[in-house]
Amino acid sequence: MEEVKVDRELDLRGEVCPFTFVKSKLIIEQMEPGQVLKVILDYKPSVENVPKSMREEGQEVLEVKQIDKNLWEVIVRKVR
């Protein structure tokens, strides 16, 4: 994947579902279409739930990748 400019970063280590999605949604609602949000997660169920919920909200999930043993990042572009 080409390097994407991240406009905002949200570190949700220590948070669990549904708070991971709720907090991600609140941040992305404040952003402009086309901007990119990076979400840092350490709760495995959120790694599936946050991207799924973001897609259901109409956002574009650019990448989900594991960056450490129990750490993932989800990159989301605001569509609307």
Residue, then its C-alpha position, 0 to 999 in steps of 0.5 A: m500500500e502506498e503511504v497515506k497521509v494520516d490527518r488524525e490518530l486515535d490511540l485506543r489501547g486499553e479500550v474494549c468494544p463497543f467503546t472502540f467503535v464509538k470513540s472512532k466514530l466520534i472522531i471521524e464525524q469531526m473530520e472532513p471527507g477525504q481525511v484519514l484516521k489512524v486507530i491504534l487497537d490492542y483488543k482483538p475483537s475490535v480489530e474486526n469490529v471497528p473496520k466492519s462498523m466503519r464500512e457499514e457507516g460508509q467510510e473507506v477502510l484502507e488498511v488493517k495491520q498488526i504492528d506488534k504482538n497485541l497491537w493493530e492499526v486501522i486506517v480509515r478514510k472519511v467518505r461522508 
